[in-house]
């Protein structure tokens, strides 16, 4: 068993589902999930930067470029 290092694995499929929810009014949940609280609040207040930020995040999640707050990639 590996020792606990303080980091948790965030899965890309969960981030993807939460990001897609942004298109029906729940924007920013994927950013809260990966620990980016500040931009999560921004996404909520601006409807995902008018939808453009949500689309960009969706592309990053699908291509593997979206990272957690500490820089770790999402777990596949």
N, C-alpha and C positions, 0 to 999 in steps of 0.2 A: 504494500500500500504506500502511495506517495504521500509525503508530508504536505500539509496545507500551506500554500504559499501566499494566501490572501487574495488571490485572483480567482474569479469564477469564469467558467467557459460560457460564453453567450453564443447561441446558435443562430445561424443565418436565416433559418426558416422562420423562427419566431420573430426576428427583426423584419423579415419580409412581410409576414402577415400583419404585424403592427403598422408597417409603412403603408400597406394597401388600405388599411382602415383609415388612413389619413385622407383618402379620396372620398370618404363618406362622412366626414366631419370629426374624426378623432385624430387629427394631425398631431405629430410630435411624440406619440407613444413610443415609437421605435427609438427615439433619441433618449427618452427616459430609461428605456430598457438597457441601453449600453452605457448609461451613466452620464450622458451629456445633458444635464438638467437645464443649464442656461439656454441652450439652443432649443431644448424641448419646450420651454416656456415661450420662446420666440415663435416657434412653429405653431403653438396653440393660439397665440395672440394674432398672428398674421395669416392663419389658415395655410400653414406650410409655405410661407413666403409666396402667397398667392398661387400655390400649387406647383410653382417652378422648383422650389427647394425639395418638395416631396418627390417629384419626378427624378431630380438629380440623385437624391438618396436612393431611390428605387433602383436606378441604373448601377450605382455604386454597390449596393447590396448584391444585385444579380451578378456583377462581374468580379466580386470579391475584394473590392477596394474600400469598403466601409469598415471602419475600425472602432473599437471601444474607446472609452475616454483615456485609458492608459496606453493606447496605441496597439493593443493586441488585435489581430484579425478575428473575425467571427468564425466560430467552430463549425465545420461542415460534417 
